[in-house]
């Protein structure tokens, strides 16, 4: 009898944990992203160490492509879907989405991501199967976000921009999945990876910053803060990014400095008009502004790289500009935004914990090492160290947040 009671209590505890875990989209999907943050870079660190030692890799696709695909389609999207499935209804004045809408998204994206890694480590045939399952989860997420837009009948520019970016990301994922299945040529997979960076992640990140950074800043700074969210900047960013991708695809890299310098100036304008000098406290607001600085910096590097090619016939900085964008901007803004959402939506104070400060500060070092690493002697060693530094930066942050997603809100409220 005692054993039966204990078993029932255990089942009850698991049911309670599961109910808390599934209480809001960001809980499940931020947890999935947290797992992927460590797994993606853990695998890539092992690859870089093997490449530095001259060992061969038994992969059916270039390792750099697989790394880019796993980070862009499997690591960052859980955070993106977790955020948007939570805030889309709020932005558009609707009820929160039901669990049946977002639990399958979680299952598809995380399940596919883990299956893809099993394909890398155990059985190669599982690699395309994992990407197809991620695509299924992605499609479900798009379907439910489209339902929110349709019911509201909104022309909300931020919601439409985010949805368009996710749509491009879905097409990009489909192209890469088709390549793994042997259905499309390598050029289509390469195009998908390029589009994922510049027409999915970048416009989506900028759209969220465009809406949320001045909103958070105004709410905290208060009187005298002038929110800067010009309606023209979203379509202009989209246009310039399309020009960037078209020039890149057409092999006209020597002309990329034109859209890239325009983007650098536009992003710098936003960074300044958001008045970061008035947003130094609390730290949770400051890191949003600091993270955003990486965006104009990345496009200055892109413009210099293209101008160097035009003037001297050779590129400078290698993949430094790309990693200023991905590690510097995407990674830093991930820490800043996810920390804020996690603190606020778990009923905790809106402040940076020591763990969050460590993650953010260490990531700045990692980004600098990755940007300049290719220019240093023994470049493979520096690149390996940067990937290990990513793991060191994120491990305490992931462990702290992963535990929060399984616990009830600290203020006793639902969600």
N, C-alpha and C positions, 0 to 999 in steps of 0.2 A: 504493500500500500504506500509506503514511504517513497519507493522508487517511482510509482505512478505519479504521485504528487509532484516530485522533483521534476519529472519529465514534462508534466503540464506547465509547471512554472517556467521551465526553460523555453517551451514553445511560446508561452505568453510573452516572455522577455524578447524572444526573436521577433515576434509579431509586432511588439511595440517599437523595437528598433527599426524594423522595416517600414512601419507607418511613418515614423519620424523622418527616415531617410527619403521617403517618397513624398513628403509633405509639400515640396516645392520643386520646380524644375532645376533650379540652380544647385540644390543639394546633390542630386544624383549626378548631374552632368559636370559640376565642378569636381566631384570626387573622381569621375572618369578622367577628366583632364589632369587631375593631380597624379593619378597613376601613370598617365601617358607622359607627363613631364619628366619623370624619372626613367621610365622604360625607354623612351625614344633616345634620350641622350646617353643612357647606359649602353644601348646597342651601338650607337654611333661612336662612343668613346672606344669601345672594343674594336670597332672597324678601323678607326684611326690608328690605334696602337698596332694592329696587325699590318696595316699598310705601311706604317713607319718602319716595321721590321722586315718588309718585303714579302710577307706571306700572301698567298693567293686567297681570293674570296669566292666561294661557290655560289654566286648569285646569277640569276637569269636577267637582271637589269643592272645598269651602272649603279654602284653603291651610293654615289652622290644623288642620283635621281630617287632612289628608295628613301634616303634620308630626307630629302625635300618633300617627298610625297607623304611620308609618315608624320612629319611635323605639321605640314599644311593641311592635311586631310584627317589626321587622327589625333594630333596633340592639341592644337589650338581650337578646332571646331567644337569640342565638348564645352569649353568655356563660353564660346560664342553662342551656341544654342542654349546653354543654361541661362545666360544673361537675357537673350532675346525672348525666349519662351516665358521668362518671368516678367520682363518689362513691356513687351509689346502690348499686352492687354491694358496695362496701366497707361502707356503712352496714348492709347486710343480709347480710353474710358470704358473698358469692358471688364467683365468678370474674369478672374484667373482661370487658366486652362485646367481641365480635369486631368487626373493622373493617367487616364487611358490615352491621353494625347502625348505625354512626354516620356512615359516609361518605355514604350517601344523605341523611341529615339535613342534613349540611353542604351538600351540593349543592343540596338543595331550598330551604333558607333563604337561603343566600347567592345562589344563582342567581335565586331569585324577587326578592330584594331588588335586585339589579343590574338585573333586567328591569323592575321597577317604576320605577327611576330612569331607565332608557331611555325608558319611557313618559312621564315628566315632561319629558324634554329633547328627545326625538326624535319619537316616535309615540305619541299618547295611548292607542291601543288596547292597548299593552303594559302599561299601568298595572294594569288588573284581572288580566291574565295573570300578572304578577309576584306579586300577592297570592295568587292561586290556587296558584302554585308554592310560595310560602312556607307556605301552609296544608298542602300535601302533605308538605313536610319536617317540619312541626310534628306532623302525624298519625303519621308514622313514628317520631319521637322519643317520642311518647306511647305508641305500641305497644310499643316496646322497654322503656321504663320500666315499663309495665304487666306485661310479661313477668317482669321482675325481682321485682316485688311478688307476682305469682302464684306463681312458683317458690318463693319464700321463705315464702309464706303468712303474712306479717308483719302485725302491727297497729302497727308503728312509727309513732308520731304524726307525726314530722317528715317521713318519707317520704310518708305519706298526705296531709299538708297540702300539700306541694310538688306532688304529683301532682294534687290537686284544683285548686290554683291554675293549673297548666298546662292543665287541662281547661277551666277558665273562659276562659283566654286563647285556647284554640283556638276555642271558641264565639264569642268576641268577634271574632277574626280572620275567622271564617266570615261573621259579620254584616256586617263592613265590606267583605269581598270581594263579598258578595251585593249590597250597595249600589252598589259600583262597576260591577257587571254589570247593574244595573237590576232586580234581583230582589226587593229589600227596600226599604222606604221610608227616608228620611233619619233618621227617629226611631230606627229599629233600629240604624243605624250609630252615631248619637250614644250610644245605650245601650251598644253594644259598646265604644266608646272609654272611657266612664265605668267600665264593668266591668273593662276591662283595667288601669286605674290602681288601683282600689280592691279588686278581687276576684281579680286575677292578680298584678300586680307587688308590691303592698304586702304581702299575706299571705305571698307566697313569700319576699320579702326578709326579712321579720320571722322567718319560720320558720328560715331559714338562720342568721340572727343568733342566734336563740334556742338553736340547737344549737351553733354554732361559736364565738361570741364567748366564752362562759364556758369552753368546752373549751380554746381557745387560751390564754385568760388563766390557767386553772388549770395548764396544762402548763408555762407560763413562770414564773409567780409562785411556784408550788410550795406548800410547807407554809403552812398558815394561810389559804389562799384557799378560800372557800366558794362552790362553783358554784351559781348561781341559775338553774334552768330549771324553773319550776313547770308542772306538767301542765295546770293550769287556764287558763293565759294564752293558749294557742293557740286553743281554742274560743271564749274570750271575745272575742279580737280578731276572729275570723271573724264572730261575731254582731254586734259593734258596727259592723263594716264593711258588713255586709249592711243594717243599719238606716240607715247613712249613705247608701248607694246608693238604698234605697227612698224615703227622705225626699227625696233629690235628684230622683229620677225623678218623684215625685208633686208636685214644685214647692213643697215645704215647707222651703225653705232657711232660714227663720227659726227652725226647730227643730233644725237641724244641730248647734247648739252642745251639745246634750245628749250624743249619742254622741261628738262630737269632743273635748269636754273630758274625757270618760271615757277616750278613747284617749290623749290627751295625758298624763293622770295615770298610766295604765298603762305607757306607754312610758318616762316619766320614772322610774317605780319600777324598771324593768329597768335603765335606764342607771345609776342609783345603786347598785343591788344588785350590779352587775357591778364595782363598785369601781375606776373608772377611775384614781383617784389612786395605785393600786398597779400600774398597767399603763403607766407612762410609758416603759419600756424593755423591749424594743427598739422602735424607731419603728414597725415593722410591726404591732405590737400596739396602740400608741397610736392610730394612725390609724383602726383599727376602732372604738374607743370615741369618737373625735372625730366620725367620720362618723355614728354612731348618734345623736348629740345633735341632728342636724337633724330626726329623726323626731318627738320630742315638740315641738320648736319649730314644726314645720309645723302640727301639730294645735292648738297654742295659737293660731296665726294663723287657722286655719280656724274655731275656736270664737269668736274675737274678731270675725271677719267675720260670722258668723251672728248673734251677739248684737247687733252694730251694726244689722243688718237688722231684727231683732226690736224693738229699742228706738227706732231713729231712721228706719227705713224705707229705709235705703240701705246698700249694702255698703261695706266698707273694704278696702283692699289689692288690689283687682282680682284678677289671677291670681297675686299674690304667694305665697299659701299653696300653690298648686299647684306653683310652681317651687321653693319651699323643699323640697317633697317630692321633686320629680323631679330638679332640678339639684343641690340640696343633699344630700338623703339618697341617692337612687338613684345619682347621679353620684359622690359621694364614696365611698360604700360599694363601688361598682364599682371605683374605683381601688384602694382598700384591699384588697378581697378578691381581685381578679384579680392584683394584684401578689404577694400572699402565695402563691396557688396557683401562679403562674408560677415564682416563685423556688423554692418547695419541690419542685414536680414536674419542675423542670429540673436538680435537684441542686445548686442554688446556695444561698448563705447566706440565711437567713431575715432579711433586713434591707432597709430602704428605700434604694434607690439615689438619687443626686442627681436623676436624671430623675423618679423616682417622687415625691420630695418636691416638686419643681417642679410636677408635674401636680396633686398634692393641694392644695398651697397656692394655686396659681393658680385652681383650681376653687372654692375658698372665696370668693375675690374675685368670680368670675363669678356665683356663686350669690347673693351679697349684692347685686350690681348688678342682677341679674334680679329679685330680690324687691322692691327699692325703686324700680326703674327707672320703673315706671308712675306713681309718685307724684312724679317729678321733672319739671321743665320740659324740653321737648324729649324726651319719652318715647321716640318712635321711634328717636332717635339712641342712647339708652342701651340699648334692646333690641338694636339692631344691634351695638353694641359688645360686649354680653354674648355674642352668638353668635360673634363673631370671637374673643373671649377664650376661649371653649370650644375653638376650633381651636388657638389658641396653647398652651393648657394641655395638650392631648392629643397634639399632633403629635410631640414628642420621645418621649413615653411609648409611643405606638403604634409608632414606628419601632424602638425598642429591643426591645419585646416581640415584634413581628412577626419580627424576626431570630431570636429565641430559639426560636420554634416550628418553625423549619426546621433547627435544630441538634440533635445528639445531647445527651443529658444530660451535664452537666459532671462527674458522678461515675461515668460509664460504665455506669450501670444501665439496664435497658430501660424504655420508657415515655415 
